């Protein structure tokens, strides 16, 4: 059983929901990414989403775009991200790590080399924002061969046929984008999420995580009542942006712990 499956099964037995924070690898510095990953786990994270910085993001709002720009200016690369996961695994063999990014850097490396390297360093899942399920068959085969879960996005506008297709391909969990727009945008409509999830669950047996627009403990708590996992990205990256290198791990840990406590009280 994969680390992702083990984690969600354990949480289900405990009647708890997953907290899935996102950070961009290499932001605020390459030296601080692994300490931040450990800090997230210590603060209560169940699964880590590690962003692979990319120069032309299509789904990321300005906060995460700036994080990618900062990381790229420091020479962050896909190979560097994989090296960070390997470093993280020296101390943490259990927390699932999902890489989130875009297809271009993976295409440049080659899917077979990428999937093999992911398995070697301890990556558990890959979410490629610009790879729709209809065009992911070759990538899916490489990931499956190396025991890496392909994770897909679904949105408020996703139709029934697409949901069925994702249900057949996805492993680990499915990421439901709770609003139309980019990361960090808009205000959540909880009633719309509540109406959409039964349609998703009709086809998807995997855990469903909900993200985009979750900016505080109260919203995280409300969303946790509706799904299996809460994904928080822009708010955490914003905390990184306004912190300095001396207090960033502590500040992010405090925020994530507040989210953890709120989710556990749902």
N, C-alpha and C positions, 0 to 999 in steps of 0.2 A: 504494500500500500504506500502511496506517495505521501510526502510530508504534508501536502495540501489536504489530501483526503483524511489523513490522521488528525490534523488540526481541527477540521470542521466536524469530524465525528466526535472528537473529545468535547468540543464546545456544545454540540447537540446534546450529548449525555448530561452536560452540566447545565443545560437550558440557558446558555449564554450565546451572545452574538459576537461575530468576529470584528475586530478593529483592524482596518487595513490602511495604514498611512503610506503616503507617497512622498518621496524626496527625489531630487535630481542628482544623479551621480556627479561628483566633482564640484558641487555647490554647497557651501561657500568656497571650499578648496578640496583638492584631491586628498589631502591629509586628514580631513575631518569627516569624510563620507563614512568610513567604517566605524569610527566612534559614534557617529550619529545613528547608524544602523543598530549598534548595540544599545544605545540610549533609548531608541524607540521600543526595543524589546523589553528593556528594563521598566519602561513606563507603562507597558501593558499591550503592546502591539502583538497581534496574532500572525499576521502575514505582512511582509514588506513588499511594496511596489517600488522598484528602483528605476527611475527614469533614465533612459539613454539619451543624452542631449543631441539635438538635431537642429540644423540651421534653418529649416523651412517647415516648422510644425503647422498642422492644420487644425488640430483639436485643442491646442493649448491656448489659454488666455494670457494676458500680458504678464502676470506674475510668474508663471512657469516658463514663458518665453524668455524673460530676463534671466531666470536661473540657468536655462540652457546656454544663453549667450555668455554668462559668466563662466560656466564650466568649459565651453569651447575655447574661450580666450586663454584658459589655462592648459589647453592641450588635451582635454578629455576626449577619449575615443571609445569605441565599442570594446576593443581589446583591453583598455584600461578599466572599463566597467566590469568585465569578466574577471580581471585580476582582483578587483575589490571584493567580489563575491567569494573568490578563493581565500582571500585574507579573512573575511568575515567568518568563513566556515572553520577556521582554525580554533575558534572559541565557541561557535554556535552551530551544532550539527542538526538542530531540530526545527528552527523557525523557517517556514517557507519563504523563498525569495522569488518574486516575479519580475522579469524585465519588461518595461513598458516603453514603447518607442515607435519608430517608423521603419519602413522596409528598406530604405536606401542603404544604411550602414550594413544591414544583414546581407543584402544582395551583393554588396561590395566584398564582403568576407566569403560569401557562399553559404547556402543554407546547411549543407552537410557539415562543413567545418564548424559553423556556428553551433549547430545542435550538438555535435560531439564535444565541443569545448564547454557548452552549457552543462552537459552531463558531468564532465570532468571536474568542474569547479563547484557544482552544487546548486545550479539554477533549477527551480522547480516548474516554472511556467513562463510563457512568453505571450505578451499582448502587443500585437502590431496594429497600430491604429488604422493605417491606410491599406491593410490587406483584408478585403471583404472575404467572407467564407467561400463565396463562389470561385475565388481566384487563389485559394490557399491550399489546394490539394497537394502540390509538391512539397510546400513548406510543412504542411501537416504530417506528411509521411516521414520527413526527416526528424521532426520533433518527436513523433510517436516512437520511432526506432530508438531514440535515445532517452525515452522516458520523461520527456518534457511536455507539460500540459499546454496545449494551445487554448488561449483564453480570448473570448470574443466580446465585443461591445454590442449591446442592444440599446435602442433609443425609443422615446415616446412615439416616433413615427415608424418604427419597425413593423412590417406587416406579418401576417400569420405564416406565410410561406418562408420568409427569412427566419422567423423564430424556429420553425421546424427544422430548417437546415442547420442552424447553429446548434440546436439540441443534439443533432447527430454527430457533429464534429467536436464540440467543446469538451474539455476535460477540466478538472479542478474546480472552477466556479465560473459563473457568467457575470459580467460587469454590466449592470443596467445604468445607462446615462440618464439621470433623472430629469434633465431639462434640455430644451433645444438651445444650442449654442456651444461656447467653448468652456474650458475649465474655469471655475471661479465666477461664472456669469450668473446673473439673474437671481431670483428668489424661488425657493422650492415651493411647489404646489403639492403638499402631502396627499391631498385627496386624489390628485392625478396619478401619483405613484400607487396609491392603494387600489385604484381602478385598473391599472395596467398589470400589476403583479399576478392576478389570477390567470390572465391570458398567457403570461410567460410560464407559470407553473403547470399549466395544462400540458405543456410539451417538455419543459426542462425539469429534470430530476436532480440536477446538480444544485449546490448552494447558489444563491443569487446575492451578489454584493451591489449596493447602490452608492453612486458617487456623483460628483459635480454639484457644486453649490452648497456643500455642508460646511458651515463656517463657525459653528459654535457648539457647545455641549448640549444645549437644549434641542437644537435641530438634529444632532447625532442621535440623541435619545429617542426622538420622535421617529426618525427613519428606522432605527434598530427594531422598533416594534413591528415593522412591516416586512423585513427581509432577513437574510442570514448574515450579512456583513455590511459594515459601513466603511466606505472609502473616503479618506480625507487627504486632499493634495494641496490645493492652492493656499489654504489657511496655514498649513505647516510650512510651506515654502516661503510664505510671507513672513512668518516668524523667523525663519533663517535669514531672510533678507534684512530685517531690521535689527538683528542681533550682531554682536561682534564675535570674533573667534574664541574669545575667552569664556563667553557665557552662552554660546549658541546651543551646545548640547543640553545644558541645564534648562534653558528657556523652552526648547522644543520638548524636552522630557516633561516639563510641567504642563504644557498644553496637552500633550498626548495623554497624560495621566488624568487630566480633567475630563477628556473625552471618554477614557476608559471607565471612569467612575460613573459618568452619566449613562453610558450604554448599559452598564451592569445594573443600573437602577430601573431600566425600562420594564 
